[in-house]
Amino acid sequence: MSVKIIRCHPSRFDALVAFVAEHNPQPEHHIGYFGLTPEDIRLSLRMFNWPFDRAARLAVAGNRIVGVLAADIDKELGRAWLYGPLLTLAERASEAAHSAAVPPATRHSPPATTWEATADALYSAVAARLPAGIREHEMFVDTANVNCRAFAERHGFPAVGEWAIYFITPDRLARLPEATADDWDERFAGQLEALHDRLFPRSNYTLTYMRQEWAEKGALLLVVTEGDRLTGYFFGRYEEDSGEGYVDLVGVDETRRRTGLGRRLMLAGLSRMRGAPGLRQVNLSVAASNAAALALYDDLGFVRERDMIAFRRAIQE
Ligand SMILES: CC(C)(COP(=O)(O)OP(=O)(O)OC[C@H]1O[C@@H](n2cnc3c(N)ncnc32)[C@H](O)[C@@H]1OP(=O)(O)O)[C@@H](O)C(=O)NCCC(=O)NCCS
C-alpha cells in the first residue's frame, strides 16, 4: 500500500471529520484538541486561526484517508497546537507487511507505509507551512496513545504535565445536595487576584477574563467569604451549543483547607449548572498529581474518563 501526503481540499472536509470521529474516541488514537463527536470535531477544525487548507495535511491510501495532522496557531503567543498525528497505520514496517497479508516473498513495505514514517512526513509537511514566529509546538494526547508519545520523544518534545479528564452526567448531578455560594462581588477583586496568582500561577485565566465572562456571557464566578475575607472561589461555565458545562477552577485559601469549602464551592457551582436546559454533562480536567482535587471529584461522583499527557517543544528559528 502506498501512502501519499496531500493537502486537505475542502471537498474532503466531511471525510476528514468522519475519519477523526471514528478513531479519536479510542484511547490509542486520542488527541485532546479535536473533540469526540462529529459536531465537536467540525467546530474545532472550523475555528482554526488560519486557513485550514494550509494548516492540515492528509495521508491517503488511494482515495481513503489513513491519517491527518493539522496545526492551529496563535501568532501572538508564538505557539502551534498539533492536531495529530492521527494515523490508522501499523507502527512498524514488519507489522504493516504482516497486516497487508501479502505472500512472504513479496512482503516488503516501503517505510512510508508505517505509522512512524508517515507521521514524520506529515509533520515535516505541516511544519514547513507554519508562519514565521512560531516558537513552540504543543501536543496533548491520551497516555495510552503510545505512537504519539514515541513521536513526541523522537522529535524532542518534553512532557510538561499529565492531566486527568473527568465528567459528570445529569443523573449523578441530580443526586448531589444543594449548596450555596455568593455571586461575584467587586469588593474582593484584590483578594481574588492574590489568591488566584498563588494557587494557579501559570493559569491562562486572568481575573479580567473571568470577570468579563461572568458579566457578558453568564459564566459562574462564585465566592465564599468570612466577613471581609475571601476564602475560596469557583469559576465555571455552561455552553448551550454543546450542552456541556465546565468547571474551570476551584480554589480555597491555604489556611482554610479541609473544612468543607472546596466541596461547598463545587456543589454550589454544580447546583447552578444542573438546571440548564439541554445539559448533557459537566467536564473538568485536573493535574494528575493533584491528590486533593482528584479525591474531591471522585467523592462527588465525577467519572474519570481519560488520562492525558501534554508535550511542548521549543523551536529554534
Ligand atoms: C482542591 C481544593 C479546592 C479542596 O478544597 P478543600 O476546601 O480543602 O476541600 P474540602 O475540605 O471541601 O474536602 C472535600 C473532600 O475532598 C477530598 N480532599 C480534599 N483535600 C484533600 C487532601 N489534601 N487529601 C485527600 N483528600 C482531600 C476529601 O475527600 C474531602 O472530604 P473529607 O474532608 O470528608 O475527607 C483545595 O485543596 C485547593 O484549593 N487546592 C489548590 C487549588 C486546586 O488545586 N484546585 C483544583 C484544581 S482546579
PDBQT file of the ligand as one rigid body, heavy atoms in Angstrom, charges set to zero:
ROOT
HETATM    1  C1  LIG A 401      -8.789  21.004  45.891  1.00  0.00    +0.000 C 
HETATM    2  C2  LIG A 401      -9.258  22.012  46.934  1.00  0.00    +0.000 C 
HETATM    3  C3  LIG A 401     -10.178  23.026  46.252  1.00  0.00    +0.000 C 
HETATM    4  C4  LIG A 401     -10.051  21.257  48.006  1.00  0.00    +0.000 C 
HETATM    5  O1  LIG A 401     -10.593  22.218  48.896  1.00  0.00    +0.000 OA
HETATM    6  P1  LIG A 401     -10.888  21.914  50.457  1.00  0.00    +0.000 P 
HETATM    7  O2  LIG A 401     -11.723  23.028  50.930  1.00  0.00    +0.000 OA
HETATM    8  O3  LIG A 401      -9.619  21.658  51.178  1.00  0.00    +0.000 OA
HETATM    9  O4  LIG A 401     -11.708  20.558  50.332  1.00  0.00    +0.000 OA
HETATM   10  P2  LIG A 401     -12.864  20.051  51.337  1.00  0.00    +0.000 P 
HETATM   11  O5  LIG A 401     -12.480  20.374  52.745  1.00  0.00    +0.000 OA
HETATM   12  O6  LIG A 401     -14.172  20.537  50.871  1.00  0.00    +0.000 OA
HETATM   13  O7  LIG A 401     -12.743  18.484  51.111  1.00  0.00    +0.000 OA
HETATM   14  C5  LIG A 401     -13.719  17.754  50.398  1.00  0.00    +0.000 C 
HETATM   15  C6  LIG A 401     -13.171  16.354  50.092  1.00  0.00    +0.000 C 
HETATM   16  O8  LIG A 401     -12.104  16.463  49.150  1.00  0.00    +0.000 OA
HETATM   17  C7  LIG A 401     -11.096  15.474  49.453  1.00  0.00    +0.000 C 
HETATM   18  N1  LIG A 401      -9.870  16.157  49.850  1.00  0.00    +0.000 N 
HETATM   19  C8  LIG A 401      -9.691  17.484  49.996  1.00  0.00    +0.000 A 
HETATM   20  N2  LIG A 401      -8.404  17.742  50.297  1.00  0.00    +0.000 NA
HETATM   21  C9  LIG A 401      -7.763  16.548  50.343  1.00  0.00    +0.000 A 
HETATM   22  C10 LIG A 401      -6.440  16.169  50.592  1.00  0.00    +0.000 A 
HETATM   23  N3  LIG A 401      -5.479  17.081  50.872  1.00  0.00    +0.000 N 
HETATM   24  N4  LIG A 401      -6.112  14.858  50.513  1.00  0.00    +0.000 NA
HETATM   25  C11 LIG A 401      -7.062  13.930  50.251  1.00  0.00    +0.000 A 
HETATM   26  N5  LIG A 401      -8.364  14.242  50.010  1.00  0.00    +0.000 NA
HETATM   27  C12 LIG A 401      -8.694  15.536  50.055  1.00  0.00    +0.000 A 
HETATM   28  C13 LIG A 401     -11.663  14.652  50.598  1.00  0.00    +0.000 C 
HETATM   29  O9  LIG A 401     -12.437  13.610  50.012  1.00  0.00    +0.000 OA
HETATM   30  C14 LIG A 401     -12.555  15.662  51.278  1.00  0.00    +0.000 C 
HETATM   31  O10 LIG A 401     -13.567  15.083  52.016  1.00  0.00    +0.000 OA
HETATM   32  P3  LIG A 401     -13.278  14.783  53.597  1.00  0.00    +0.000 P 
HETATM   33  O11 LIG A 401     -12.673  16.025  54.173  1.00  0.00    +0.000 OA
HETATM   34  O12 LIG A 401     -14.638  14.447  54.115  1.00  0.00    +0.000 OA
HETATM   35  O13 LIG A 401     -12.302  13.650  53.604  1.00  0.00    +0.000 OA
HETATM   36  C15 LIG A 401      -8.059  22.711  47.647  1.00  0.00    +0.000 C 
HETATM   37  O14 LIG A 401      -7.130  21.723  48.047  1.00  0.00    +0.000 OA
HETATM   38  C16 LIG A 401      -7.345  23.745  46.776  1.00  0.00    +0.000 C 
HETATM   39  O15 LIG A 401      -7.735  24.916  46.719  1.00  0.00    +0.000 OA
HETATM   40  N6  LIG A 401      -6.270  23.338  46.107  1.00  0.00    +0.000 N 
HETATM   41  C17 LIG A 401      -5.477  24.275  45.269  1.00  0.00    +0.000 C 
HETATM   42  C18 LIG A 401      -6.233  24.637  44.014  1.00  0.00    +0.000 C 
HETATM   43  C19 LIG A 401      -6.565  23.404  43.199  1.00  0.00    +0.000 C 
HETATM   44  O16 LIG A 401      -5.731  22.546  43.011  1.00  0.00    +0.000 OA
HETATM   45  N7  LIG A 401      -7.835  23.319  42.719  1.00  0.00    +0.000 N 
HETATM   46  C20 LIG A 401      -8.299  22.178  41.967  1.00  0.00    +0.000 C 
HETATM   47  C21 LIG A 401      -7.938  22.225  40.539  1.00  0.00    +0.000 C 
HETATM   48  S1  LIG A 401      -8.884  23.424  39.652  1.00  0.00    +0.000 SA
ENDROOT
TORSDOF 0
